[in-house]
């Protein structure tokens, strides 16, 4: 499939990542639609800043767009695909979902007449070249890469199956976010057992980066952990489907589920204290 030089693309939805990806597309000369129905003022502000055009509803986006790009929290990926039922163009799912869930999305949109391309984003919201990759898989993946030519988002074809892009995302995030959860769990354990100071002293000697990494993990967990619960569950499902133990990431999901969703917990050691207390509430109550 060859893409026209300027396409009409529907973006569902312009969160922090989605709006930045949308900005890459508008800067490349594409028209990017979004649906304001049910969305709040922060989403609307991001959409305006990215140069997106409000189509009002998802149905209107599906009716006008040639391409739909789904970028949403993983627990609503299937809902977003369902909301676009009847869309007959190219549907790109770029969410942190397992290959099995990606296949469900593909069946859903293909039943409605769309062509499916699997995607997975690695890195922060793209603002500068070299920071963020969009992995794509499926027969039409090379054409989608062309949409992002010359933009800060580095679009690449992932070899392998039609859902290879999702598999890459699961394997990558299984380490980056999984180890963040593990660090928080281990520091909470050390605090509960009264050996946190000793652990920090040992880290300073043998693993000097871990104290700062645990603080960063706490900050990320409060800001984004609510999104990562489902992502860890998707990774667990991917591991299980491959015949590997899924308990690592089921545990990580529980860590992020317990993490408070509050700005207060984002600052330094105070924020870390709030997160660790939430992870081991019985210990906190005893104190």
N, C-alpha and C positions, 0 to 999 in steps of 0.2 A: 504493500500500500504506500503510495507516494502522498506526502502531505503538501497541501497548498502553502505558498509562502506566508499567507496570513490565514489563520484558522479561527473559528469561533469555538471557544473552549469553556465548558462549564466546570466550575470548581466547587466541590462539596467536601469541606467548607473552609472558609478562610480563618482558621485558628492561627497561632503564631507561625507554625510551619507552613500551613496552606497559603497564608497571605504572602509569605516570602517567595514561595514557589510561583504563586500567581504573579508577583511583581516581575519575576524572571520572564514570564510569558508576555506580559504587557510591554515590557521593555523591548522584547523581540518583535513587537508589532502585531501580536495576536490580540483579539478581543476576548476578554475573560469575563464570564458571567458568574454571578453568585446569587443565592436566594436568601433574602433578608427575613422571610417569614419565620417567626419563632426564634430569631437571633437577637442578641443584646447589643447595647450601644458600643461595647468594646470591639465586638466583631465588626460592626458597621464601620467603626473608625479605622480598623486595620484594612478593611476592604477599600475604603476611600483612598487611604495612603498608598495602596498597591495599584490603584488605577482600575479597579474592577467595576463592572457595570451591574447594577442591581436589576435582576430579572423578576424579583418578587418571590416566586415560589420555585420549588424543585421541579414541578411539572413544567413550568415555563422554561426553565433552564434546559430540561430534557427535550423540549419542543424546538428550541432554537439552536442548540449546540450541535456541532459535528463530533465533538470529543467531550467526554466527561472524565474528569480527574478526581478521584475520591481520596481525600486526605483527612482522616478523622481518627478519634480514639478507637483502638481496635475492638472494643466491646460493642460498637455501633456500626462496624463495617458492613455487616449483613443488612442492617436496617437501612443504611444509605443506599446500598445496591437495590433493595426492594423499593425504595422511594422513587428510584429512577426507572421503574418498570415501564416498558414500552419504548425506551430509548433505542434507536436503531443504528447509532454510530459506533465509535470506538470508546470503550470503557476501560480506563486505566485505574486499577486499584493499587495505591501506593501506601497501604497501611501495614502496620506491624502485626501480621496475622500468619498463622501456620499455613503450610502448603495445603493441608486438608480444608481449612476455612477458605483459602483462596480458590480451591476447586469448587466449593459451594457457591462463592460469589460468581465464578465463571459460569456455572450452570444456570444461576438465576438470571444473569444479564443476557446470556446467550439465548435462553428460552424466550426472552423479550425481543430478540432480534439484534442485539448488540454484538460486537466483536470484543473479546476480552484480551487485555494485556496485563500481566502481573508486574508489580513494582515493589520496591522496598527502598526507603531513604535512610542513608547512614550519614550522620553528621548534624550540625546545628542548622537552624533556618538559614538558607543560602544568602549570603550578603557579599562575599568576596570569593573570587575564583580559588579553587583548591580546597575549600572547606567541606564540601558536601557532595555526596554521590547519590544519584538515583539509579539503582539497578533495575533492569527491565528484562523480561523474558517472554517468550512466545513468538510466533511467526512475524508479528507486526512490531516487535520491539525496536528494530532499527529505524523504522519510520518515526516512532515516538522520540527516539534520541534526537532526530533532526529538529524537533520543535525547540529544543534547548540549546542548539548550536550557538556559540558565542555568548552564552549567559553564565552567571556564576554557578549554576547547577550543572555538575558534570554527569551527564546521562550515559550509562554504559549498558551493554548487553551482557547479561549473565548466561553463560552456557549451561546446557543441560536441559531439564524438563521445562514444560510450560510454566511451572510454578517455582523455577529456580531462584527468582529474585526474592520471593518470600523466604525460601530456605536460607539464602545468604543473610537476610535480615535477622532471622531467628538465631542462626549460629553466632552472628556478631553481637547482638544484644544480649544473648545468653551469657556472654562474658562481661560486657561493659556494665550492664545494669544488674546482672546476677551477682557480680563481685561487689558491687556497691551495697546490695542487700546483705551479703555475707559479712562485710566489714561492720555494718551497723549491728548485725546480730551478735558478732563476736565481742564488740565493745560493750554491748548491753549485757552480755554474759559476764564479762570481766567485772563490770560495775556491780552486777547482782551478787557476785561472789566476793566482792571486796578486794579485788586484785587489779583494778583498773590502773592505778599508779604504777604498779610493777610492770604491767603489760606495756604501758606507754614508755617506761624506761627501756624495756627490751626492744620495743619498736625503734626507739631513738638509736639504739646500738646496731640493730640488724636489719630493720626495715624502716628507714627514716622517712619515707614518703607516706606511710600509712596513717599517721595522726592527721595530717592535712587532708588526705583522701577521705577519711571517715567524716570529717567536718563537711567536706564538699558533698559527700553522699547524703548527709543529713539535710543539707540545703536543697539538694535535688529532690529528695524524697518528699519534702513538704511542698515543693512547687509542682512536681509532676508525678509523684507516686501514685496518685489516684488513677492516672492513665496507665501506669505500668503494671497494675494488678493484672488486668486482662492480658497484657503483653507477656508477662511471666507465665500465665496459664496457657497462652498460645505456644510458648516455647516448650513448656512441659508436655503439651500434646504432641509437638513435633518430635521431641525426644522419645516419647512412648511409641509413636508410630514407627520410629527407626529401631525399636528394640532396646533403647537405652533407658537408664533410670530417669524418672521424671521428678523425683523428690526434691532435687536441688532447686528447681524453679517453682515448684508448688510452695516450698518454704519461702522463696524470695517474694512470691505473690503475697504471702501472709505478712511478711515484713512491711511491704509497701501498703498493705491494707491497714495496718496498725498505725502507720506514720500519720501524724496530724496534718491537716491541710490548713496551714496558718502561716501568714507572713512573719509572725513573731518568731517562729522557729527557724528563720532563715539566716540569723546573724550569729556567726562565730560559735563560741563555746556555749552561750546561752541557748542557741538554737539546738545544738547537739544535745544538751541536757533535756530539752523538751521532747526530742525524738526518742532518746534512750528511755525516758520515763514512760513514754507511750508503748514502747516495745516490751518492757518488762513491768507492767502496772502493779503486779503483786509486790515486787521489790520497792517500787516507788511509794506504795501505801505504807509499807513497814517503816520507811524513813520518816 
